[in-house]
Amino acid sequence: MAEFAEADRIITQNLFDYHFQPIVNVQNGEIYAYEALMRPVSDICPSPYHIIKFAEHSNRLDDIERATFLNVLKL
């Protein structure tokens, strides 16, 4: 249950970090886009999987989507 409380805190306080992974055209090797990979800033919830599962069960997926969209725009 500590993970659920931590997941709620992460979402509420917008404690997300992002890593950008290139999307490569395999025919010519060119990067044509980047995928933003969300990572929670926490030692208790080590993976995005825990955050997404909590958000699904507590109807907070929209909160994560909104935060991710706005955070990535800032970056």
C-alpha positions in Angstrom: 0.0 0.0 0.0 3.0 2.3 0.4 3.4 2.2 -3.4 -0.2 3.4 -3.9 0.4 6.4 -1.5 3.6 7.2 -3.3 2.0 6.9 -6.7 -0.7 9.3 -5.6 2.0 11.8 -4.3 3.9 11.5 -7.6 0.9 12.3 -9.7 -0.4 15.0 -7.4 2.9 16.8 -7.2 3.8 16.2 -10.9 7.1 14.4 -10.0 7.9 13.0 -13.4 11.1 13.0 -15.3 11.4 12.2 -19.1 13.9 10.5 -21.3 13.7 11.0 -25.0 14.2 7.9 -27.2 14.8 8.4 -30.9 12.5 6.8 -33.4 14.7 5.7 -36.4 13.8 5.0 -40.0 15.2 1.5 -40.5 15.6 2.0 -44.2 18.0 5.0 -44.0 18.9 5.2 -40.3 17.6 8.8 -39.9 15.9 9.9 -36.7 12.5 11.2 -37.6 10.9 11.7 -34.2 11.4 11.1 -30.4 9.3 9.3 -27.9 9.1 10.8 -24.4 9.5 8.1 -21.8 8.0 9.0 -18.4 9.8 8.1 -15.3 8.6 8.8 -11.7 11.0 10.7 -9.5 10.9 8.3 -6.5 12.8 5.5 -4.8 9.6 3.8 -3.7 7.9 3.5 -7.1 10.8 2.5 -9.3 8.8 1.9 -12.6 6.2 3.7 -14.7 4.2 0.5 -14.6 3.3 1.1 -10.9 2.2 4.7 -11.6 0.1 3.7 -14.6 -1.6 0.8 -12.7 -2.4 3.1 -9.8 -3.8 5.7 -12.2 -6.0 3.1 -13.9 -7.4 1.9 -10.6 -8.0 5.5 -9.3 -9.3 7.1 -12.5 -6.2 9.4 -12.8 -4.9 8.4 -16.2 -6.1 11.8 -17.5 -3.9 13.5 -14.9 -0.8 11.7 -16.1 -1.6 12.4 -19.8 -2.1 16.1 -19.1 1.0 16.4 -17.0 3.1 14.5 -19.6 1.8 16.6 -22.4 2.5 19.9 -20.7 5.9 18.8 -19.2 7.2 17.6 -22.6 6.1 20.8 -24.2 8.2 22.7 -21.6 11.2 20.6 -22.4 
